[in-house]
Amino acid sequence: MTLLLLCLALPLIARAGEPLTWLVRDLPPLTIESGPREGQGAVDRLLPLLMQALPHYDHSVVRVNRARATQMLTEPALSCDPTLLWTAERSQTVVYSIPVFATLTNGLIIRRQDRHGFNTFIHHDELDLPAVLASPNIKIGRVAERSYGSTIDNILAQAPEGAVSAHHGNDAVASLLQMQQRGRLDGVLGYWPEVLYLAPQEQIDSADLMFVPVRGVPRYQPVYIACSNTPAGRAVVDRLNPVLAGLRSTTLPVFYAQWLDAASRDDYLRDSRRFFEEMAQH
């Protein structure tokens, strides 16, 4: 009888698989947690393809903020974050996939009415961010523990105390934009497509905002999948890399490009293939 029960249970055991938790947060246009286009972000559309490529795992999706995701990636349980930038510090505690997306980089979002206050810091349409942060009269907002790319991260690390206000909440960017509208912040670091999506939901006219690129920051940056730095996490990345190599040259650029304006979309689709080719040469 015991043997019969064991045999009947075997299919259920085979189907169970190892639990794999995907850590996501509201990061339009990659992941969209609410609103009229909920679940239609570029990474939202990627996740089912990743799960399909990993059929022997028991997948779950958990929505957490950046700080909690960072913590969970260092815990023993197997978890992966599909929207992570590479940093030297993170590479010590997580295992990265090959680059998945090329996304537009971060910059400073300001209100058009405040443009005159930044004139002395903008040269050739690029912002001198260190000089801005050194100014005692300007307050900048950021999301706590979010990487803004190596150039901006290094600048932030050297910023004077009190120059930057870090927000830890789940709706951090939306909250920072509201603080900016109330005059508590002069600028918000972020992705322009993300702000364009969030502004109308916060009853903010995006035409009243402008994006200023930061000097020394390239136009595009790679986004990776990062998993727990364990044998199980490394096995997931090894299985995903061949799949991602194919998707990033065909399917994934279209997922991201749909969120850009017509001119940027054409440039992006042309540039994205060259972006990965150039990365492979370095």
VMD Tcl script that draws the C-alpha trace (Angstrom):
set ca {
  {0.00 0.00 0.00}
  {2.82 2.37 0.88}
  {4.54 1.69 -2.45}
  {1.26 2.33 -4.32}
  {0.82 5.70 -2.59}
  {4.40 6.62 -3.38}
  {3.94 5.78 -7.07}
  {0.74 7.84 -7.22}
  {2.57 10.77 -5.64}
  {5.51 10.75 -8.06}
  {3.80 12.81 -10.82}
  {2.90 15.46 -8.25}
  {6.47 15.54 -6.95}
  {7.82 15.88 -10.50}
  {5.50 18.76 -11.23}
  {6.28 20.65 -8.05}
  {9.76 21.78 -9.06}
  {12.10 24.08 -7.16}
  {10.47 27.36 -6.08}
  {11.74 30.38 -8.01}
  {10.58 33.82 -6.94}
  {10.67 36.70 -9.43}
  {11.17 40.05 -7.71}
  {9.49 42.93 -9.51}
  {8.50 46.49 -8.67}
  {6.64 49.25 -10.42}
  {9.18 50.46 -12.97}
  {7.41 51.71 -16.10}
  {7.82 50.99 -18.91}
  {9.54 47.74 -17.85}
  {7.04 46.65 -15.22}
  {3.64 48.28 -14.66}
  {1.81 47.51 -11.43}
  {-1.35 49.56 -11.89}
  {-3.21 51.83 -14.26}
  {-4.77 51.28 -17.68}
  {-1.75 49.35 -19.00}
  {-1.12 47.20 -15.96}
  {0.97 44.14 -16.79}
  {1.88 45.39 -20.28}
  {5.42 46.60 -19.57}
  {8.39 45.25 -21.49}
  {9.51 42.98 -18.64}
  {5.90 42.05 -17.82}
  {5.75 40.60 -21.32}
  {9.18 38.99 -20.94}
  {8.39 37.11 -17.72}
  {6.07 34.48 -19.29}
  {8.81 33.73 -21.84}
  {11.32 33.24 -19.03}
  {8.96 30.93 -17.17}
  {8.34 28.97 -20.33}
  {12.10 28.55 -20.75}
  {12.31 27.20 -17.17}
  {9.48 24.65 -17.02}
  {10.96 22.63 -14.16}
  {10.61 25.45 -11.62}
  {7.64 26.49 -9.52}
  {7.40 30.19 -10.44}
  {5.92 32.97 -8.35}
  {6.01 36.76 -8.79}
  {6.40 39.01 -5.75}
  {6.18 42.79 -5.89}
  {8.71 44.43 -3.58}
  {10.56 47.72 -3.42}
  {14.21 48.06 -4.42}
  {15.55 47.72 -0.87}
  {13.58 44.54 -0.15}
  {14.55 43.00 -3.49}
  {18.22 43.60 -2.70}
  {17.78 41.85 0.64}
  {15.92 38.86 -0.81}
  {18.60 38.27 -3.44}
  {21.09 37.63 -0.63}
  {18.84 35.15 1.20}
  {19.12 31.35 0.74}
  {15.82 30.96 -1.15}
  {16.12 31.08 -4.96}
  {15.02 34.42 -6.36}
  {15.71 36.50 -9.47}
  {15.27 40.16 -10.35}
  {14.57 40.77 -14.06}
  {15.32 44.52 -14.05}
  {18.72 45.05 -12.46}
  {21.61 47.27 -13.50}
  {25.12 45.93 -13.05}
  {27.23 47.38 -10.26}
  {30.51 46.12 -8.85}
  {29.00 45.97 -5.36}
  {25.99 43.91 -6.47}
  {28.17 41.53 -8.48}
  {29.61 40.29 -5.18}
  {26.23 39.00 -4.00}
  {24.24 38.11 -7.14}
  {24.90 36.34 -10.42}
  {24.07 38.27 -13.58}
  {22.73 37.06 -16.90}
  {23.96 38.42 -20.18}
  {22.50 41.91 -20.90}
  {18.79 41.63 -21.70}
  {17.58 45.11 -22.64}
  {19.21 48.32 -23.70}
  {17.21 51.08 -22.01}
  {17.42 54.84 -22.13}
  {19.59 56.07 -19.29}
  {18.71 58.12 -16.24}
  {18.91 61.87 -16.05}
  {17.42 64.74 -14.07}
  {13.75 65.60 -14.37}
  {12.98 69.24 -13.65}
  {9.94 71.48 -14.04}
  {10.10 73.79 -17.03}
  {9.30 76.72 -14.78}
  {12.48 75.93 -12.80}
  {14.74 75.73 -15.85}
  {16.30 79.12 -15.20}
  {17.61 77.89 -11.84}
  {19.65 75.24 -13.63}
  {21.02 77.39 -16.46}
  {24.46 77.73 -14.92}
  {24.73 73.92 -14.61}
  {23.70 73.02 -18.18}
  {26.29 73.15 -20.94}
  {25.66 71.84 -24.46}
  {22.33 70.41 -23.22}
  {24.06 68.28 -20.55}
  {23.88 68.69 -16.79}
  {26.90 69.12 -14.54}
  {25.46 66.93 -11.77}
  {28.37 67.28 -9.31}
  {28.01 71.05 -9.44}
  {24.25 70.77 -8.90}
  {24.74 68.58 -5.83}
  {27.35 70.98 -4.48}
  {24.87 73.85 -4.62}
  {23.32 74.44 -1.18}
  {20.15 75.85 -2.73}
  {19.17 72.83 -4.83}
  {17.60 69.64 -3.49}
  {17.51 66.46 -5.59}
  {15.38 63.34 -5.03}
  {16.28 59.71 -5.71}
  {14.95 56.22 -5.02}
  {16.79 54.55 -2.14}
  {19.12 51.72 -3.22}
  {18.29 52.12 -6.91}
  {21.31 52.18 -9.19}
  {21.31 54.99 -11.74}
  {24.25 53.63 -13.69}
  {27.91 53.74 -12.70}
  {28.52 57.39 -13.61}
  {25.59 58.80 -11.64}
  {26.12 56.32 -8.78}
  {29.71 57.51 -8.36}
  {28.59 61.13 -8.34}
  {25.89 60.41 -5.74}
  {28.42 58.61 -3.55}
  {30.45 61.82 -3.35}
  {27.51 64.19 -2.87}
  {27.53 66.47 0.17}
  {25.42 65.31 3.07}
  {21.82 66.46 2.70}
  {22.09 67.22 -1.02}
  {19.99 64.21 -2.00}
  {16.68 63.04 -0.55}
  {16.26 59.24 -0.79}
  {12.77 57.72 -0.85}
  {12.27 54.12 0.32}
  {8.60 53.48 -0.47}
  {6.98 51.23 -3.08}
  {5.73 54.24 -5.09}
  {8.97 56.12 -4.69}
  {9.15 57.88 -8.08}
  {5.52 58.99 -7.93}
  {6.09 60.32 -4.41}
  {9.23 62.16 -5.50}
  {7.35 63.80 -8.36}
  {4.69 64.97 -5.94}
  {7.36 66.37 -3.63}
  {8.75 68.23 -6.63}
  {5.32 69.67 -7.44}
  {5.03 70.94 -3.88}
  {8.40 72.66 -4.13}
  {10.16 70.34 -1.69}
  {12.48 69.06 -4.45}
  {14.05 70.90 -7.36}
  {14.84 67.81 -9.42}
  {14.24 64.07 -9.51}
  {16.69 61.51 -10.86}
  {14.99 58.97 -13.08}
  {14.13 57.43 -16.42}
  {12.24 59.75 -18.74}
  {9.87 57.02 -20.07}
  {9.02 56.09 -16.47}
  {8.18 59.67 -15.59}
  {6.11 60.14 -18.76}
  {4.00 57.15 -17.74}
  {3.61 58.10 -14.07}
  {3.01 61.85 -14.44}
  {-0.58 61.67 -15.79}
  {-1.52 59.23 -13.03}
  {-0.30 61.80 -10.51}
  {-2.30 64.56 -12.25}
  {0.94 66.13 -13.45}
  {1.11 67.52 -16.99}
  {4.20 65.90 -18.53}
  {4.50 68.96 -20.80}
  {5.47 70.90 -17.68}
  {8.44 68.61 -17.08}
  {11.71 68.24 -18.96}
  {14.52 65.71 -19.00}
  {18.12 66.88 -18.75}
  {20.85 64.33 -19.63}
  {23.77 64.08 -17.22}
  {27.21 64.82 -18.62}
  {29.27 61.69 -19.16}
  {26.30 59.31 -19.18}
  {25.75 57.39 -22.44}
  {22.33 57.37 -24.07}
  {21.68 53.67 -23.41}
  {22.49 51.28 -20.59}
  {22.13 47.50 -20.24}
  {19.58 45.86 -17.95}
  {20.21 42.35 -16.64}
  {18.47 39.50 -14.90}
  {20.16 38.86 -11.56}
  {19.66 35.75 -9.42}
  {20.80 34.55 -6.02}
  {24.53 33.83 -6.06}
  {24.05 30.17 -5.21}
  {24.42 26.97 -7.25}
  {20.68 27.11 -7.93}
  {20.85 30.76 -9.02}
  {23.79 30.12 -11.30}
  {21.95 27.18 -12.85}
  {18.98 29.43 -13.68}
  {21.23 32.00 -15.34}
  {23.04 29.30 -17.32}
  {19.69 28.05 -18.65}
  {18.42 31.54 -19.47}
  {21.45 32.99 -21.26}
  {20.98 31.10 -24.56}
  {17.29 32.04 -24.57}
  {18.05 35.70 -23.87}
  {20.67 35.83 -26.61}
  {17.96 35.09 -29.15}
  {15.19 37.21 -27.63}
  {17.24 40.38 -27.25}
  {17.96 40.57 -30.97}
  {14.37 40.01 -32.07}
  {11.50 40.18 -29.59}
  {12.69 42.29 -26.67}
  {13.61 45.52 -28.51}
  {10.02 45.73 -29.78}
  {8.68 45.25 -26.24}
  {10.63 48.31 -25.07}
  {10.32 50.45 -28.21}
  {6.53 50.52 -28.01}
  {6.85 52.90 -25.04}
  {8.95 55.49 -26.86}
  {7.85 58.39 -29.03}
  {8.05 57.83 -32.78}
  {11.44 59.48 -33.30}
  {13.06 57.76 -30.30}
  {11.47 54.44 -31.30}
  {13.09 54.42 -34.73}
  {16.47 55.37 -33.24}
  {16.17 52.74 -30.55}
  {15.30 49.87 -32.87}
  {18.25 50.79 -35.06}
  {20.65 51.27 -32.16}
  {19.68 48.29 -29.99}
  {21.27 45.65 -32.22}
  {24.48 47.67 -32.48}
  {24.47 48.19 -28.72}
  {24.81 44.48 -27.96}
  {27.28 43.91 -30.77}
  {29.52 46.63 -29.36}
  {29.20 45.22 -25.83}
  {30.30 41.80 -27.09}
  {33.48 43.34 -28.49}
  {34.59 44.72 -25.12}
}
mol new
graphics top color blue
foreach p $ca { graphics top sphere $p radius 0.5 }
foreach p [lrange $ca 0 end-1] q [lrange $ca 1 end] { graphics top cylinder $p $q radius 0.2 }
display resetview
